[in-house]
Amino acid sequence: MDLLSLSASDLSRMIAERAVAPSEVMAAHLARVAAVNPAINAIVSQPDPDALMAAARAADDAPRAGWLHGIPFAVKDLVATRGLRTTWGSPVFADHVPDADDLLAARLRGAGAIFTGKTNTPEWGHGSHTFNPVFGATRNPYDRSRSAGGSSGGAAAALAARMVWVADGSDMMGSLRNPAAFCNVYGFRPTWGLVPADPAAGPPDDTFLSTLATEGPMARCPEDLARLLAVMAGPAAGTPFGRAPGDVAAGLDRSARGLRIGWLGDWGGAYATEPGILAQGEAALRVLEGLGAVVEPVPPPFPAADLWFAWTTLRAMLNAGSRGTLAADPATRARLKPETLWEIDEGAGLTASAVFRASAIRSRWYARLAHLFARFDALALPAAQVWPFPADWRWPGAIAGRAMDTYHRWMEVVVPVSLAGVPCAAIPAGFGAAGLPTGLQRFGATGTDAAVLGLAQAYHAATGWPGRRPPALA
């Protein structure tokens, strides 16, 4: 039996039925990591294999802790993990081993996961290309000369390469949507507040103003997204604005028939896209039309320039606040990546009036989006503006001849969702002429996480794109 190709949900059911033992699963995981991770560099900070096998054998006969019981799990390296090196991709913390799990890691352990390493990430999660001076670059399993995206690039690549069954990601500016698109897997950015931040875990050290980023699940199928989200979600004492998750898997058997989907395309030309990206997204939407959905083009509903101003202002403000002390110390400043320094320095120069203006724009966009959702069940955008690019680039300097003026302008298409904090599934949209993957964002109104996951499930049943394994690693 090929355990590596199972969904996490099917594997969990088999472990519960004792059709397979956690020790067998761990042995398959360790063999796969040893075989393919050196070429991909997706999983880092791996514990001793003998210790992992001992933990798995203990799980063979232990009471079932949760649906992840006995399943190997590599946690993103932006999440603090007790006794397991956590670097945030930064040389400043290259040897840091936390004394305690943060909230997300604790919930994963509580559900029975066995931590087998960390998934690689860019330094501080800045930039949608996973490379850092501690571990180097993560490679795309579909073309190892290409980027796996980021900042959850290690998670996406590990999923695509069948080294893990399910993974955690995080998303401020497309950090799980863009790598899902680059690696032909699913990523889900939940309604903001559904997965709470841990205020004791480190930056941003603020939970009232920091409402742009969230953690979320990644997987090779929507059922696994929903089940992992149920573990991650739920209010936490000490963190404001928490939301009760409800039954996030409730809509997985829903039909797409009669649903209205608005296609925003390239936002009237505001978002530069490489040739083939829009056509691939439209092909994915035609699949839903074939399932009975109604797809309608939507003209730009809000000025893209205003959204970009609001985004860059609020993001820089938060980075300056959370990491300003690192930049103020000459010893640590010299070890920060230029993109991080740019964020901090931009934020340090902001005025209160600029921050207020940015927040007011964000508020107007949220209100405008609510009007759109009165008309549409979901909206759609590309999940990436470019195809996976060479891994030796820092970031794409131009798209289709249009120069990118910042290190993250090339991923501007994710900003409308992030600013609004609405639930969004990044779904595979197939492969282009060069054999590289891309994806589509489909998002709904605040709190409609189950419905968004249900639409992803209907699409998955009709396409099964993650079943197309990376040929060189098959």
C-alpha positions as a printed NumPy array, in Angstrom:
array([[  0.   ,   0.   ,   0.   ],
       [  1.267,   3.478,  -0.911],
       [  0.756,   5.283,   2.39 ],
       [  2.38 ,   8.431,   1.005],
       [ -0.393,   9.08 ,  -1.505],
       [ -3.263,   8.8  ,   0.958],
       [ -5.073,  11.861,   2.187],
       [ -4.479,  12.702,   5.837],
       [ -8.135,  11.938,   6.543],
       [ -7.923,   8.457,   5.01 ],
       [ -4.661,   7.787,   6.825],
       [ -6.244,   8.901,  10.107],
       [ -9.181,   6.554,   9.576],
       [ -6.818,   3.652,   8.871],
       [ -4.83 ,   4.358,  12.046],
       [ -8.068,   4.522,  14.048],
       [ -9.168,   1.167,  12.596],
       [ -5.693,  -0.279,  13.281],
       [ -5.309,  -1.093,   9.603],
       [ -1.926,   0.602,   9.793],
       [  0.258,   1.519,  12.774],
       [  1.829,   4.932,  13.434],
       [  5.241,   3.232,  13.407],
       [  4.61 ,   2.026,   9.839],
       [  3.544,   5.535,   8.853],
       [  6.643,   7.048,  10.459],
       [  8.909,   4.596,   8.665],
       [  7.346,   5.548,   5.316],
       [  7.674,   9.247,   6.145],
       [ 11.328,   9.023,   7.158],
       [ 12.21 ,   6.987,   4.072],
       [ 10.508,   9.506,   1.792],
       [ 12.177,  12.478,   3.484],
       [ 15.575,  10.824,   3.186],
       [ 14.952,  10.125,  -0.505],
       [ 13.635,  13.469,  -1.735],
       [ 14.191,  16.217,   0.832],
       [ 17.883,  16.761,  -0.048],
       [ 16.793,  17.853,  -3.542],
       [ 13.82 ,  19.95 ,  -2.345],
       [ 14.989,  21.345,   1.034],
       [ 11.444,  21.696,   2.322],
       [ 11.836,  20.192,   5.81 ],
       [ 14.539,  21.528,   8.149],
       [ 15.593,  21.052,  11.786],
       [ 14.747,  17.343,  11.749],
       [ 15.029,  15.45 ,  15.052],
       [ 16.911,  12.183,  15.412],
       [ 15.127,   9.471,  13.356],
       [ 15.51 ,   6.906,  16.138],
       [ 13.716,   9.24 ,  18.552],
       [ 10.926,   9.75 ,  16.039],
       [ 10.506,   6.021,  15.545],
       [ 10.356,   5.571,  19.318],
       [  7.604,   8.216,  19.538],
       [  5.684,   6.505,  16.748],
       [  5.963,   3.081,  18.405],
       [  4.636,   4.621,  21.618],
       [  1.663,   5.942,  19.622],
       [  0.934,   2.444,  18.264],
       [ -0.722,   1.407,  21.531],
       [ -1.452,   4.765,  23.14 ],
       [ -5.028,   6.085,  23.511],
       [ -6.092,   8.069,  20.456],
       [ -5.417,  11.761,  21.135],
       [ -7.216,  13.218,  18.121],
       [ -7.584,  12.851,  14.372],
       [ -3.851,  13.539,  13.843],
       [ -2.891,  10.698,  16.19 ],
       [  0.381,   9.181,  15.068],
       [  0.67 ,  11.247,  11.896],
       [  4.114,  12.799,  11.181],
       [  3.839,  16.583,  10.971],
       [  6.42 ,  19.244,  10.046],
       [  5.52 ,  22.638,  11.532],
       [  6.224,  25.916,   9.741],
       [  9.397,  27.579,  11.01 ],
       [  7.5  ,  30.707,  12.029],
       [  5.787,  28.685,  14.793],
       [  7.563,  28.18 ,  18.127],
       [  7.927,  24.482,  18.97 ],
       [  9.056,  23.217,  22.362],
       [ 12.427,  21.471,  22.141],
       [ 12.565,  21.835,  18.354],
       [ 14.677,  24.548,  16.756],
       [ 12.682,  27.565,  15.594],
       [ 14.591,  30.184,  13.577],
       [ 12.01 ,  32.323,  11.735],
       [ 14.528,  31.898,   8.887],
       [ 16.776,  34.449,  10.572],
       [ 20.478,  34.115,  11.401],
       [ 19.712,  36.085,  14.563],
       [ 17.797,  33.024,  15.817],
       [ 19.708,  30.282,  13.988],
       [ 20.237,  28.253,  17.182],
       [ 17.044,  29.144,  19.025],
       [ 15.224,  26.251,  20.72 ],
       [ 11.978,  27.351,  22.428],
       [ 11.067,  26.174,  25.914],
       [  7.372,  26.086,  25.067],
       [  5.017,  25.549,  22.155],
       [  3.024,  28.454,  20.911],
       [ -0.743,  28.035,  20.739],
       [ -0.861,  26.483,  17.279],
       [  1.869,  23.934,  18.003],
       [  0.166,  23.   ,  21.272],
       [ -3.127,  22.385,  19.474],
       [ -1.425,  20.22 ,  16.848],
       [  0.325,  18.134,  19.509],
       [ -2.952,  17.879,  21.392],
       [ -4.565,  16.338,  18.31 ],
       [ -1.876,  13.652,  18.242],
       [  0.604,  14.925,  15.645],
       [  4.235,  13.818,  15.958],
       [  6.571,  16.682,  15.06 ],
       [  9.248,  15.544,  12.635],
       [ 10.85 ,  18.886,  11.759],
       [ 10.011,  22.371,  10.568],
       [  9.027,  23.542,   7.095],
       [ 11.316,  26.117,   5.576],
       [ 10.294,  29.766,   5.243],
       [ 11.843,  33.046,   4.08 ],
       [ 13.37 ,  35.174,   6.815],
       [ 10.513,  36.514,   8.972],
       [  8.121,  35.265,   6.29 ],
       [  8.925,  38.299,   4.134],
       [  8.528,  37.656,   0.434],
       [  6.783,  34.859,  -1.416],
       [  9.996,  32.961,  -2.205],
       [ 11.346,  30.547,   0.408],
       [ 15.037,  31.15 ,   0.945],
       [ 17.057,  32.272,   3.953],
       [ 20.69 ,  32.359,   5.124],
       [ 20.11 ,  29.618,   7.706],
       [ 18.839,  26.788,   5.49 ],
       [ 19.014,  28.052,   1.91 ],
       [ 16.262,  27.853,  -0.72 ],
       [ 13.345,  25.467,  -1.019],
       [ 12.903,  24.082,  -4.536],
       [  9.701,  23.458,  -6.438],
       [  9.019,  19.701,  -6.743],
       [  7.63 ,  20.209, -10.267],
       [ 10.847,  21.89 , -11.435],
       [ 13.725,  22.033,  -8.992],
       [ 15.208,  25.047, -10.732],
       [ 12.103,  27.04 ,  -9.692],
       [ 10.729,  28.655,  -6.548],
       [  8.158,  26.891,  -4.373],
       [  6.69 ,  30.26 ,  -3.379],
       [  6.391,  31.416,   0.199],
       [  6.358,  32.083,   2.929],
       [  4.79 ,  28.624,   3.355],
       [  6.943,  27.312,   0.525],
       [  8.445,  24.536,   2.617],
       [  4.959,  23.329,   3.578],
       [  3.669,  23.423,  -0.008],
       [  6.735,  21.651,  -1.412],
       [  6.621,  18.98 ,   1.296],
       [  2.967,  18.296,   0.475],
       [  3.565,  18.123,  -3.272],
       [  6.568,  15.831,  -2.791],
       [  4.527,  13.45 ,  -0.579],
       [  6.768,  13.983,   2.436],
       [  3.821,  15.065,   4.627],
       [  0.093,  14.446,   4.485],
       [ -1.105,  17.832,   5.751],
       [  0.62 ,  21.048,   6.834],
       [  0.139,  24.32 ,   8.646],
       [  0.753,  27.573,   6.805],
       [  0.363,  31.225,   7.583],
       [ -0.805,  34.062,   5.42 ],
       [ -0.36 ,  37.801,   5.582],
       [  0.292,  38.571,   1.93 ],
       [ -0.581,  35.323,   0.222],
       [  1.926,  33.281,   2.192],
       [ -0.083,  30.093,   1.878],
       [ -2.054,  30.981,  -1.269],
       [  0.918,  31.708,  -3.538],
       [  2.926,  28.565,  -2.614],
       [ -0.214,  26.44 ,  -2.954],
       [ -0.515,  27.772,  -6.514],
       [  3.176,  27.188,  -7.234],
       [  3.08 ,  23.6  ,  -5.92 ],
       [ -0.32 ,  22.284,  -7.102],
       [ -1.857,  21.898,  -3.632],
       [ -4.623,  23.56 ,  -1.619],
       [ -4.271,  26.35 ,   0.913],
       [ -6.983,  27.944,   3.021],
       [ -6.874,  31.406,   4.562],
       [ -9.702,  31.398,   7.133],
       [-11.887,  34.275,   8.223],
       [ -9.643,  36.497,  10.294],
       [ -9.96 ,  35.669,  13.989],
       [-10.983,  32.05 ,  13.456],
       [ -7.422,  30.909,  14.185],
       [ -6.144,  33.039,  17.064],
       [ -2.639,  34.364,  17.471],
       [ -0.68 ,  33.482,  20.58 ],
       [  0.326,  36.772,  22.258],
       [  3.009,  34.993,  24.278],
       [  4.749,  33.479,  21.254],
       [  6.765,  36.503,  20.124],
       [  6.263,  39.115,  17.38 ],
       [  3.989,  40.864,  16.638],
       [  3.424,  41.248,  20.417],
       [  0.134,  43.001,  19.646],
       [ -3.232,  41.406,  19.089],
       [ -5.498,  44.451,  18.715],
       [ -3.921,  46.186,  15.709],
       [ -2.389,  43.078,  14.097],
       [ -5.375,  41.942,  12.048],
       [ -3.737,  41.251,   8.664],
       [ -2.109,  37.849,   9.166],
       [ -3.555,  34.474,  10.092],
       [ -2.508,  30.851,  10.232],
       [ -4.357,  28.314,   8.12 ],
       [ -4.239,  24.75 ,   6.782],
       [ -2.607,  23.368,   3.629],
       [ -3.319,  19.976,   2.092],
       [ -3.807,  17.931,  -1.058],
       [ -7.608,  17.867,  -0.648],
       [-10.299,  20.115,   0.893],
       [-11.422,  17.494,   3.436],
       [ -7.973,  17.632,   4.999],
       [ -8.133,  21.448,   4.993],
       [-11.398,  21.352,   6.919],
       [-10.227,  18.78 ,   9.46 ],
       [ -6.948,  20.577,  10.152],
       [ -8.764,  23.913,  10.405],
       [-10.992,  22.401,  13.092],
       [ -7.838,  21.673,  15.128],
       [ -6.34 ,  25.125,  14.575],
       [ -9.498,  27.174,  15.117],
       [-11.328,  28.435,  18.167],
       [-11.006,  31.339,  20.603],
       [ -8.057,  31.546,  22.984],
       [ -7.988,  33.25 ,  26.347],
       [ -5.945,  36.415,  26.151],
       [ -6.453,  36.954,  22.421],
       [ -9.221,  39.358,  21.358],
       [-11.697,  39.081,  18.477],
       [-11.854,  35.286,  18.59 ],
       [-14.463,  33.411,  16.556],
       [-16.066,  30.067,  17.255],
       [-15.356,  27.779,  14.295],
       [-18.668,  25.934,  14.124],
       [-18.63 ,  22.897,  11.863],
       [-16.138,  23.936,   9.179],
       [-16.649,  20.635,   7.356],
       [-20.426,  21.092,   7.168],
       [-20.44 ,  22.209,   3.536],
       [-18.135,  19.599,   2.04 ],
       [-20.966,  17.747,   0.319],
       [-22.633,  20.844,  -1.106],
       [-23.341,  21.262,  -4.8  ],
       [-22.005,  24.084,  -6.936],
       [-25.265,  24.218,  -8.893],
       [-26.799,  27.666,  -8.95 ],
       [-23.925,  29.394,  -7.155],
       [-22.918,  32.783,  -8.54 ],
       [-19.182,  33.451,  -8.847],
       [-17.708,  36.821,  -9.796],
       [-14.454,  36.754, -11.802],
       [-12.237,  39.75 , -11.066],
       [ -9.442,  38.688, -13.438],
       [ -6.546,  41.136, -13.411],
       [ -8.607,  43.922, -11.813],
       [ -9.065,  45.751, -15.086],
       [ -5.352,  45.553, -15.901],
       [ -4.186,  46.868, -12.529],
       [ -2.455,  43.569, -11.718],
       [  0.193,  42.599, -14.232],
       [  0.074,  38.89 , -15.07 ],
       [  2.34 ,  36.632, -17.076],
       [  0.896,  35.1  , -20.255],
       [ -1.334,  32.13 , -19.561],
       [ -2.186,  32.935, -15.938],
       [ -5.614,  34.428, -16.64 ],
       [ -6.466,  31.742, -19.189],
       [ -5.668,  29.03 , -16.653],
       [ -7.885,  30.694, -14.063],
       [-10.723,  30.953, -16.56 ],
       [-10.336,  27.274, -17.392],
       [-10.715,  26.451, -13.691],
       [-13.882,  28.529, -13.556],
       [-15.28 ,  26.662, -16.539],
       [-15.039,  23.501, -14.454],
       [-17.418,  25.102, -11.969],
       [-19.689,  26.209, -14.775],
       [-19.813,  22.576, -15.835],
       [-20.968,  21.758, -12.296],
       [-23.829,  24.241, -12.584],
       [-22.317,  27.435, -11.199],
       [-22.803,  30.778, -12.941],
       [-19.609,  32.751, -13.554],
       [-19.794,  36.453, -14.371],
       [-16.949,  38.904, -15.066],
       [-16.804,  41.752, -12.542],
       [-15.252,  45.155, -13.303],
       [-12.773,  46.568, -10.769],
       [-14.874,  47.246,  -7.653],
       [-12.353,  49.5  ,  -5.875],
       [ -9.249,  51.511,  -6.839],
       [ -6.263,  49.159,  -6.772],
       [ -3.938,  52.053,  -5.9  ],
       [ -5.922,  52.777,  -2.744],
       [ -5.777,  49.137,  -1.671],
       [ -2.018,  49.087,  -2.237],
       [ -1.502,  52.251,  -0.191],
       [ -3.563,  50.863,   2.666],
       [ -1.761,  47.536,   2.515],
       [  1.811,  48.802,   2.424],
       [  1.107,  51.389,   5.134],
       [ -0.486,  48.992,   7.608],
       [  2.036,  46.23 ,   6.901],
       [  4.993,  48.569,   7.376],
       [  3.483,  49.943,  10.579],
       [  3.177,  46.439,  12.036],
       [  6.685,  45.402,  10.989],
       [  8.225,  48.534,  12.437],
       [  6.414,  47.956,  15.683],
       [  7.211,  44.266,  16.033],
       [ 10.795,  44.215,  14.729],
       [ 11.99 ,  47.772,  15.183],
       [ 14.245,  46.844,  18.078],
       [ 16.131,  44.399,  15.849],
       [ 16.793,  47.166,  13.335],
       [ 17.788,  49.653,  16.012],
       [ 20.62 ,  47.44 ,  17.263],
       [ 23.557,  47.661,  14.803],
       [ 24.603,  44.083,  15.576],
       [ 21.245,  42.598,  14.59 ],
       [ 20.442,  45.162,  11.904],
       [ 23.439,  43.95 ,   9.893],
       [ 21.948,  40.445,   9.895],
       [ 18.454,  41.356,   8.665],
       [ 17.48 ,  40.873,   5.025],
       [ 17.029,  44.051,   2.942],
       [ 13.311,  43.428,   2.495],
       [ 12.778,  43.284,   6.256],
       [ 14.789,  46.464,   6.756],
       [ 12.725,  48.183,   4.062],
       [  9.507,  47.264,   5.887],
       [ 10.828,  48.481,   9.238],
       [ 12.273,  51.733,   7.894],
       [  9.112,  52.507,   5.916],
       [  7.016,  51.931,   9.016],
       [  9.261,  54.023,  11.246],
       [  8.637,  57.066,   9.051],
       [  4.837,  56.868,   9.047],
       [  2.597,  59.51 ,  10.539],
       [ -0.523,  58.773,  12.561],
       [ -2.62 ,  60.426,   9.862],
       [ -1.23 ,  58.083,   7.203],
       [ -2.07 ,  55.041,   9.312],
       [ -5.581,  56.372,   9.933],
       [ -6.086,  57.005,   6.215],
       [ -4.952,  53.461,   5.432],
       [ -7.373,  52.004,   7.961],
       [-10.22 ,  54.137,   6.59 ],
       [ -9.54 ,  52.824,   3.066],
       [ -9.552,  49.302,   4.44 ],
       [-12.911,  49.953,   6.094],
       [-14.437,  51.265,   2.861],
       [-13.147,  48.248,   0.944],
       [-14.716,  45.876,   3.469],
       [-18.045,  47.659,   3.094],
       [-17.824,  47.54 ,  -0.705],
       [-17.018,  43.841,  -0.578],
       [-20.098,  43.206,   1.558],
       [-22.224,  44.709,  -1.237],
       [-20.576,  42.378,  -3.751],
       [-21.341,  39.357,  -1.592],
       [-24.982,  40.334,  -1.559],
       [-24.862,  39.575,  -5.288],
       [-22.301,  36.748,  -5.496],
       [-21.728,  33.599,  -3.465],
       [-17.999,  33.811,  -4.135],
       [-15.442,  35.922,  -5.983],
       [-12.343,  34.736,  -7.811],
       [ -8.863,  36.057,  -8.575],
       [ -5.622,  34.4  ,  -9.692],
       [ -3.628,  33.048,  -6.75 ],
       [ -0.366,  34.173,  -8.387],
       [  0.521,  36.73 , -11.041],
       [  3.525,  34.78 , -12.297],
       [  4.508,  31.178, -12.961],
       [  7.084,  29.685, -10.573],
       [ 10.253,  31.667, -11.267],
       [ 13.957,  30.716, -11.051],
       [ 14.967,  29.8  ,  -7.516],
       [ 18.125,  31.923,  -7.729],
       [ 16.077,  35.141,  -8.052],
       [ 15.223,  37.138,  -4.935],
       [ 11.905,  38.156,  -6.496],
       [ 10.518,  38.953,  -9.962],
       [ 11.62 ,  42.433, -11.005],
       [  9.078,  42.731, -13.817],
       [  5.885,  41.077, -15.028],
       [  5.04 ,  41.146, -18.726],
       [  7.335,  44.149, -19.17 ],
       [  5.95 ,  46.091, -16.194],
       [  8.588,  46.897, -13.556],
       [  7.835,  45.937,  -9.95 ],
       [  8.702,  48.809,  -7.609],
       [  8.906,  46.799,  -4.357],
       [  9.966,  43.306,  -3.355],
       [  6.322,  42.241,  -2.998],
       [  4.513,  44.17 ,  -5.735],
       [  4.539,  41.061,  -7.929],
       [  2.025,  39.416,  -5.564],
       [ -0.369,  42.374,  -5.252],
       [ -3.289,  40.193,  -6.396],
       [ -3.629,  38.716,  -2.887],
       [ -4.104,  42.084,  -1.18 ],
       [ -7.911,  42.451,  -1.582],
       [ -8.506,  39.248,   0.402],
       [ -5.896,  39.99 ,   3.068],
       [ -7.162,  43.5  ,   3.743],
       [-10.738,  42.296,   4.161],
       [ -9.835,  39.225,   6.233],
       [-12.401,  37.044,   4.443],
       [-12.117,  33.262,   3.935],
       [-10.279,  32.193,   0.792],
       [ -9.376,  28.839,  -0.726],
       [ -6.353,  28.7  ,  -3.   ],
       [ -7.156,  25.872,  -5.39 ],
       [ -4.971,  24.25 ,  -8.071],
       [ -5.77 ,  25.533, -11.564],
       [ -3.716,  23.099, -13.583],
       [ -0.502,  23.482, -15.53 ],
       [  0.766,  25.87 , -18.179],
       [  2.599,  25.192, -21.4  ],
       [  5.917,  24.759, -19.561],
       [  4.44 ,  22.17 , -17.202],
       [  4.396,  24.506, -14.191],
       [  1.412,  24.777, -11.822],
       [ -0.714,  27.787, -10.945],
       [ -3.82 ,  28.382,  -8.868],
       [ -6.957,  30.381,  -8.259],
       [ -8.26 ,  32.253,  -5.22 ],
       [-11.951,  31.772,  -4.454],
       [-13.245,  33.741,  -1.515],
       [-16.484,  34.436,   0.272],
       [-18.016,  36.691,   2.888],
       [-16.82 ,  36.799,   6.495],
       [-17.78 ,  33.626,   8.324],
       [-18.586,  31.553,   5.225],
       [-15.556,  29.293,   5.68 ],
       [-17.593,  26.08 ,   5.407],
       [-19.201,  27.234,   2.158],
       [-15.855,  28.222,   0.64 ],
       [-14.432,  24.817,   1.573],
       [-17.509,  23.129,   0.11 ],
       [-17.021,  24.857,  -3.222],
       [-13.371,  23.746,  -3.184],
       [-14.489,  20.175,  -2.513],
       [-16.908,  20.176,  -5.477],
       [-14.09 ,  21.45 ,  -7.695],
       [-11.628,  18.891,  -6.31 ],
       [-13.991,  16.025,  -7.024],
       [-14.153,  17.184, -10.656],
       [-10.433,  17.795, -11.153],
       [ -8.14 ,  16.034,  -8.647],
       [ -5.198,  18.171,  -9.711],
       [ -2.877,  17.267,  -6.778],
       [ -2.995,  13.68 ,  -8.031],
       [ -0.632,  14.781, -10.789],
       [  2.593,  14.069,  -8.977],
       [  5.899,  15.803,  -9.69 ],
       [  7.332,  13.601, -12.443],
       [ 10.939,  13.676, -11.28 ],
       [  9.911,  12.601,  -7.769],
       [  7.108,  10.154,  -8.548]])
